[in-house]
Amino acid sequence: MTQEFNKRVAYVVLSCDPYCDIWDTYGELFNRHWPDCPYDFYLASHQKPFEKYGFKPILIGEDKSWSHGLLTVLHYVQEKGYSYVMIAFDDFLISKKVDTEYVSSAINTFVREGGECLRFDPIRTARCFKYNKYYGKMHVKVPYRVTLGFTLWNIEVLKKLTVDGESAWQFEKNATERSFEYKDFFCTWKHPFNFINLINKRKLDIAEYHKLKKLIPNAKYDREQVFV
């Protein structure tokens, strides 16, 4: 049964061609810290494919809008036979070993029960009530109830929440309001994905870069630097 659930889930890293300089870093740390990932994993970009470290490419094509790209990705993985997608961001570099048993057990339970959204990011318990040992159920009107980084989605639900022409910021704000009609939104009690947020508004975050250098000493990027 576990393998059957695994085949229904795709892990997709949302990216774009200007971020191709960090793809190798993402792939190296992904393989180092989640070598036993049981799901097919993809990296979505516009024209440049990434086919290293076991990643499969999704090419979005012309950069029309952020949400247009997301919809293209969702249609693609759905046509491949997946029912659920875990969305990750290219500049959220996994920095510690992932607890695969916890992640897969939470996902199996979520898929078995037909959940709509599962954030692998705990929120304040006052806004999330007990549901099971893996995750709690979020109240409907939690601010930024809709997020994407390290979040598992029922693909049909995410498609309905995504409106073509929106930026990423507009999506998180507007899709949260659109999500109020959906009740099965959950967040985990644990934080299984630790990450380094390397890029801030296309610039290299120096503090995060120093963290990365401890993991990959020879990591170098030709980007403007910023202190946050």
Contacts in CASP RR format, 6 or more apart in sequence:
PFRMAT RR
TARGET T0000
AUTHOR 0000-0000-0000
METHOD contacts of the structure
MODEL  1
MTQEFNKRVAYVVLSCDPYCDIWDTYGELFNRHWPDCPYDFYLASHQKPF
EKYGFKPILIGEDKSWSHGLLTVLHYVQEKGYSYVMIAFDDFLISKKVDT
EYVSSAINTFVREGGECLRFDPIRTARCFKYNKYYGKMHVKVPYRVTLGF
TLWNIEVLKKLTVDGESAWQFEKNATERSFEYKDFFCTWKHPFNFINLIN
KRKLDIAEYHKLKKLIPNAKYDREQVFV
1 108 0 8 1.000
2 38 0 8 1.000
2 104 0 8 1.000
2 108 0 8 1.000
5 107 0 8 1.000
5 108 0 8 1.000
5 111 0 8 1.000
5 112 0 8 1.000
6 38 0 8 1.000
6 39 0 8 1.000
6 104 0 8 1.000
7 82 0 8 1.000
8 81 0 8 1.000
8 82 0 8 1.000
8 83 0 8 1.000
8 84 0 8 1.000
8 111 0 8 1.000
9 39 0 8 1.000
9 40 0 8 1.000
9 82 0 8 1.000
9 83 0 8 1.000
9 84 0 8 1.000
9 85 0 8 1.000
9 86 0 8 1.000
9 107 0 8 1.000
9 111 0 8 1.000
9 152 0 8 1.000
10 39 0 8 1.000
10 40 0 8 1.000
10 41 0 8 1.000
10 42 0 8 1.000
10 77 0 8 1.000
10 80 0 8 1.000
10 82 0 8 1.000
10 84 0 8 1.000
10 85 0 8 1.000
10 86 0 8 1.000
11 37 0 8 1.000
11 39 0 8 1.000
11 40 0 8 1.000
11 41 0 8 1.000
11 42 0 8 1.000
11 85 0 8 1.000
11 86 0 8 1.000
11 88 0 8 1.000
12 41 0 8 1.000
12 42 0 8 1.000
12 43 0 8 1.000
12 44 0 8 1.000
12 58 0 8 1.000
12 73 0 8 1.000
12 77 0 8 1.000
12 85 0 8 1.000
12 86 0 8 1.000
12 87 0 8 1.000
12 88 0 8 1.000
13 26 0 8 1.000
13 41 0 8 1.000
13 42 0 8 1.000
13 43 0 8 1.000
13 44 0 8 1.000
13 55 0 8 1.000
13 88 0 8 1.000
13 89 0 8 1.000
13 90 0 8 1.000
14 44 0 8 1.000
14 70 0 8 1.000
14 73 0 8 1.000
14 87 0 8 1.000
14 88 0 8 1.000
14 89 0 8 1.000
14 90 0 8 1.000
14 148 0 8 1.000
15 23 0 8 1.000
15 43 0 8 1.000
15 44 0 8 1.000
15 45 0 8 1.000
15 50 0 8 1.000
15 89 0 8 1.000
15 90 0 8 1.000
16 45 0 8 1.000
16 46 0 8 1.000
16 63 0 8 1.000
16 90 0 8 1.000
17 45 0 8 1.000
17 46 0 8 1.000
17 47 0 8 1.000
17 48 0 8 1.000
18 202 0 8 1.000
19 45 0 8 1.000
19 90 0 8 1.000
19 91 0 8 1.000
19 199 0 8 1.000
20 45 0 8 1.000
20 48 0 8 1.000
20 50 0 8 1.000
21 221 0 8 1.000
21 222 0 8 1.000
21 223 0 8 1.000
22 90 0 8 1.000
22 91 0 8 1.000
22 93 0 8 1.000
22 198 0 8 1.000
22 199 0 8 1.000
22 221 0 8 1.000
23 43 0 8 1.000
23 50 0 8 1.000
23 52 0 8 1.000
23 90 0 8 1.000
24 52 0 8 1.000
25 93 0 8 1.000
25 198 0 8 1.000
25 212 0 8 1.000
25 216 0 8 1.000
25 219 0 8 1.000
26 43 0 8 1.000
26 90 0 8 1.000
26 93 0 8 1.000
27 52 0 8 1.000
27 53 0 8 1.000
27 55 0 8 1.000
28 53 0 8 1.000
28 216 0 8 1.000
29 93 0 8 1.000
29 94 0 8 1.000
29 95 0 8 1.000
29 215 0 8 1.000
29 216 0 8 1.000
30 37 0 8 1.000
30 41 0 8 1.000
30 53 0 8 1.000
30 94 0 8 1.000
31 53 0 8 1.000
31 54 0 8 1.000
32 215 0 8 1.000
33 94 0 8 1.000
33 95 0 8 1.000
33 96 0 8 1.000
33 97 0 8 1.000
33 98 0 8 1.000
34 94 0 8 1.000
34 97 0 8 1.000
34 98 0 8 1.000
34 100 0 8 1.000
36 100 0 8 1.000
37 98 0 8 1.000
37 100 0 8 1.000
38 100 0 8 1.000
38 104 0 8 1.000
39 86 0 8 1.000
40 56 0 8 1.000
40 82 0 8 1.000
41 54 0 8 1.000
41 55 0 8 1.000
41 56 0 8 1.000
42 55 0 8 1.000
42 56 0 8 1.000
42 57 0 8 1.000
42 58 0 8 1.000
42 77 0 8 1.000
43 50 0 8 1.000
43 55 0 8 1.000
43 56 0 8 1.000
43 57 0 8 1.000
43 58 0 8 1.000
43 90 0 8 1.000
44 57 0 8 1.000
44 58 0 8 1.000
44 59 0 8 1.000
44 60 0 8 1.000
44 69 0 8 1.000
44 73 0 8 1.000
45 57 0 8 1.000
45 58 0 8 1.000
45 59 0 8 1.000
45 60 0 8 1.000
46 59 0 8 1.000
46 60 0 8 1.000
46 61 0 8 1.000
46 62 0 8 1.000
46 63 0 8 1.000
47 59 0 8 1.000
47 61 0 8 1.000
49 57 0 8 1.000
49 59 0 8 1.000
50 57 0 8 1.000
51 57 0 8 1.000
58 72 0 8 1.000
58 73 0 8 1.000
58 76 0 8 1.000
58 77 0 8 1.000
60 68 0 8 1.000
60 69 0 8 1.000
60 72 0 8 1.000
60 73 0 8 1.000
61 72 0 8 1.000
63 69 0 8 1.000
64 164 0 8 1.000
64 165 0 8 1.000
65 164 0 8 1.000
65 165 0 8 1.000
65 166 0 8 1.000
65 167 0 8 1.000
66 165 0 8 1.000
66 166 0 8 1.000
66 167 0 8 1.000
66 168 0 8 1.000
66 171 0 8 1.000
67 162 0 8 1.000
67 163 0 8 1.000
67 164 0 8 1.000
67 165 0 8 1.000
67 166 0 8 1.000
67 167 0 8 1.000
67 170 0 8 1.000
67 171 0 8 1.000
68 164 0 8 1.000
68 165 0 8 1.000
70 158 0 8 1.000
70 162 0 8 1.000
70 171 0 8 1.000
71 159 0 8 1.000
71 162 0 8 1.000
71 164 0 8 1.000
73 85 0 8 1.000
74 85 0 8 1.000
74 155 0 8 1.000
74 158 0 8 1.000
74 159 0 8 1.000
74 162 0 8 1.000
75 159 0 8 1.000
77 85 0 8 1.000
77 155 0 8 1.000
78 155 0 8 1.000
78 159 0 8 1.000
82 155 0 8 1.000
83 111 0 8 1.000
83 154 0 8 1.000
83 155 0 8 1.000
84 107 0 8 1.000
84 111 0 8 1.000
84 152 0 8 1.000
84 153 0 8 1.000
84 154 0 8 1.000
84 155 0 8 1.000
85 152 0 8 1.000
85 153 0 8 1.000
85 155 0 8 1.000
85 158 0 8 1.000
86 107 0 8 1.000
86 150 0 8 1.000
86 151 0 8 1.000
86 152 0 8 1.000
86 153 0 8 1.000
87 148 0 8 1.000
87 149 0 8 1.000
87 150 0 8 1.000
87 151 0 8 1.000
87 153 0 8 1.000
88 149 0 8 1.000
88 150 0 8 1.000
89 148 0 8 1.000
89 149 0 8 1.000
91 197 0 8 1.000
91 198 0 8 1.000
91 199 0 8 1.000
92 149 0 8 1.000
92 150 0 8 1.000
92 193 0 8 1.000
92 195 0 8 1.000
92 196 0 8 1.000
92 197 0 8 1.000
93 195 0 8 1.000
93 196 0 8 1.000
93 197 0 8 1.000
93 198 0 8 1.000
93 212 0 8 1.000
94 193 0 8 1.000
94 194 0 8 1.000
94 195 0 8 1.000
95 194 0 8 1.000
95 195 0 8 1.000
95 196 0 8 1.000
95 211 0 8 1.000
95 212 0 8 1.000
95 215 0 8 1.000
96 194 0 8 1.000
98 192 0 8 1.000
98 193 0 8 1.000
99 190 0 8 1.000
99 192 0 8 1.000
102 134 0 8 1.000
102 190 0 8 1.000
102 192 0 8 1.000
103 120 0 8 1.000
103 192 0 8 1.000
105 134 0 8 1.000
106 118 0 8 1.000
106 120 0 8 1.000
106 134 0 8 1.000
106 135 0 8 1.000
106 188 0 8 1.000
107 118 0 8 1.000
107 152 0 8 1.000
109 132 0 8 1.000
109 134 0 8 1.000
109 135 0 8 1.000
110 118 0 8 1.000
110 134 0 8 1.000
110 135 0 8 1.000
110 152 0 8 1.000
110 186 0 8 1.000
113 184 0 8 1.000
114 154 0 8 1.000
114 184 0 8 1.000
115 154 0 8 1.000
115 184 0 8 1.000
115 186 0 8 1.000
116 153 0 8 1.000
116 154 0 8 1.000
116 157 0 8 1.000
116 182 0 8 1.000
116 183 0 8 1.000
116 184 0 8 1.000
116 185 0 8 1.000
117 146 0 8 1.000
117 151 0 8 1.000
117 152 0 8 1.000
117 153 0 8 1.000
117 154 0 8 1.000
117 157 0 8 1.000
117 158 0 8 1.000
117 179 0 8 1.000
117 182 0 8 1.000
117 184 0 8 1.000
117 185 0 8 1.000
117 186 0 8 1.000
118 135 0 8 1.000
118 151 0 8 1.000
118 152 0 8 1.000
118 153 0 8 1.000
118 186 0 8 1.000
118 187 0 8 1.000
118 188 0 8 1.000
119 138 0 8 1.000
119 147 0 8 1.000
119 150 0 8 1.000
119 151 0 8 1.000
119 185 0 8 1.000
119 186 0 8 1.000
119 187 0 8 1.000
119 188 0 8 1.000
120 150 0 8 1.000
120 151 0 8 1.000
120 152 0 8 1.000
120 187 0 8 1.000
120 188 0 8 1.000
120 191 0 8 1.000
120 192 0 8 1.000
120 193 0 8 1.000
121 147 0 8 1.000
121 149 0 8 1.000
121 150 0 8 1.000
121 151 0 8 1.000
121 187 0 8 1.000
121 188 0 8 1.000
121 191 0 8 1.000
121 193 0 8 1.000
122 128 0 8 1.000
122 187 0 8 1.000
122 188 0 8 1.000
122 189 0 8 1.000
122 190 0 8 1.000
122 191 0 8 1.000
123 138 0 8 1.000
123 142 0 8 1.000
123 187 0 8 1.000
127 138 0 8 1.000
127 139 0 8 1.000
127 142 0 8 1.000
128 136 0 8 1.000
128 137 0 8 1.000
128 138 0 8 1.000
128 139 0 8 1.000
128 142 0 8 1.000
128 187 0 8 1.000
129 136 0 8 1.000
129 137 0 8 1.000
129 139 0 8 1.000
130 136 0 8 1.000
131 137 0 8 1.000
131 186 0 8 1.000
133 189 0 8 1.000
134 188 0 8 1.000
134 189 0 8 1.000
135 186 0 8 1.000
135 187 0 8 1.000
135 188 0 8 1.000
135 189 0 8 1.000
136 186 0 8 1.000
136 187 0 8 1.000
136 188 0 8 1.000
136 189 0 8 1.000
137 184 0 8 1.000
137 185 0 8 1.000
137 186 0 8 1.000
138 145 0 8 1.000
138 185 0 8 1.000
138 186 0 8 1.000
138 187 0 8 1.000
140 180 0 8 1.000
140 183 0 8 1.000
140 185 0 8 1.000
141 180 0 8 1.000
143 176 0 8 1.000
144 172 0 8 1.000
144 173 0 8 1.000
144 176 0 8 1.000
145 176 0 8 1.000
145 179 0 8 1.000
145 185 0 8 1.000
146 161 0 8 1.000
146 171 0 8 1.000
146 172 0 8 1.000
146 175 0 8 1.000
146 176 0 8 1.000
146 178 0 8 1.000
146 179 0 8 1.000
147 172 0 8 1.000
148 168 0 8 1.000
148 172 0 8 1.000
150 193 0 8 1.000
150 195 0 8 1.000
157 182 0 8 1.000
160 178 0 8 1.000
161 175 0 8 1.000
161 178 0 8 1.000
161 179 0 8 1.000
162 171 0 8 1.000
162 175 0 8 1.000
163 171 0 8 1.000
163 174 0 8 1.000
163 175 0 8 1.000
163 178 0 8 1.000
166 174 0 8 1.000
179 185 0 8 1.000
196 208 0 8 1.000
196 211 0 8 1.000
196 212 0 8 1.000
196 215 0 8 1.000
197 205 0 8 1.000
197 208 0 8 1.000
198 204 0 8 1.000
198 205 0 8 1.000
198 208 0 8 1.000
198 209 0 8 1.000
198 212 0 8 1.000
199 205 0 8 1.000
199 223 0 8 1.000
200 208 0 8 1.000
200 226 0 8 1.000
200 228 0 8 1.000
201 226 0 8 1.000
202 223 0 8 1.000
202 224 0 8 1.000
203 223 0 8 1.000
203 224 0 8 1.000
203 225 0 8 1.000
203 226 0 8 1.000
204 221 0 8 1.000
204 223 0 8 1.000
204 224 0 8 1.000
204 225 0 8 1.000
204 226 0 8 1.000
205 226 0 8 1.000
205 227 0 8 1.000
205 228 0 8 1.000
206 225 0 8 1.000
206 226 0 8 1.000
206 227 0 8 1.000
206 228 0 8 1.000
207 227 0 8 1.000
207 228 0 8 1.000
209 219 0 8 1.000
209 221 0 8 1.000
209 225 0 8 1.000
212 219 0 8 1.000
213 219 0 8 1.000
END
